[in-house]
Amino acid sequence: MNNLIIYYSFTGNNRYLAERLQKQLDCELIALREQKERKTAAILWDLLLRRKSKLQSIKPDWEKFDQVIFIAPIWDKGIATPMKTFLMNEKDNFKKYSFFTVCTGRRRQNEKLANQLSAFCGRKPDYVYELEVNNLLPEHQKGKVKYTTPYRISKKDFAVFGDKFDEFTKLISSEA
């Protein structure tokens, strides 16, 4: 199966995930970028005003790929605006798709993400997986924005994430 990973990352966490997954699956990787550098305050304005992002153009050869894996952060219970904009614009161009994210890890978020993706794309994703920063923090820091937001994942974190990461890659690989 020929996979493509398209990712957006604001802090670098989801870029790290995308690059690690790309090495594991040995597939093509494309970074989704905005026309202007994003400031943190713009995230809030996007959420409040339900704005779309202005993205740099990317032109994947969609026919070449059997499956696309989208990777992006979650901003206040929703898929990051740049990825949301891309999915809504390109939904008719890709076949099978899945979503993977490094995020805070709110309760029942996986189901909500699957519903959002279905609404954006007009069809359900094959898989939705989260690697939760809360699982990396001490109990007294879990669920607190001042600890979850600035957290940057590293190679050592995959000792905790490893099983979930491996499960996702096996599912994607078995689709071949």
HELIX and SHEET records of a PDB file:
HELIX    1   1 ASN A   13  LEU A   25  1                                  13    
HELIX    2   2 THR A   40  LEU A   49  1                                  10    
HELIX    3   3 TRP A   62  LYS A   64  5                                   3    
HELIX    4   4 THR A   81  GLU A   90  1                                  10    
HELIX    5   5 GLN A  109  CYS A  121  1                                  13    
HELIX    6   6 VAL A  133  LEU A  136  5                                   4    
HELIX    7   7 GLU A  139  GLN A  141  5                                   3    
HELIX    8   8 VAL A  145  THR A  148  1                                   4    
HELIX    9   9 LYS A  155  ASP A  157  5                                   3    
HELIX   10  10 PHE A  158  SER A  174  1                                  17    
SHEET    1   A 5 GLU A  28  ALA A  31  0                                        
SHEET    2   A 5 ASN A   3  TYR A   7  1                                        
SHEET    3   A 5 GLN A  67  ILE A  71  1                                        
SHEET    4   A 5 LYS A  96  CYS A 103  1                                        
SHEET    5   A 5 VAL A 128  GLU A 132  1                                        
SHEET    1   B 2 ILE A  74  TRP A  75  0                                        
SHEET    2   B 2 GLY A  78  ILE A  79 -1                                        
END                                                                             
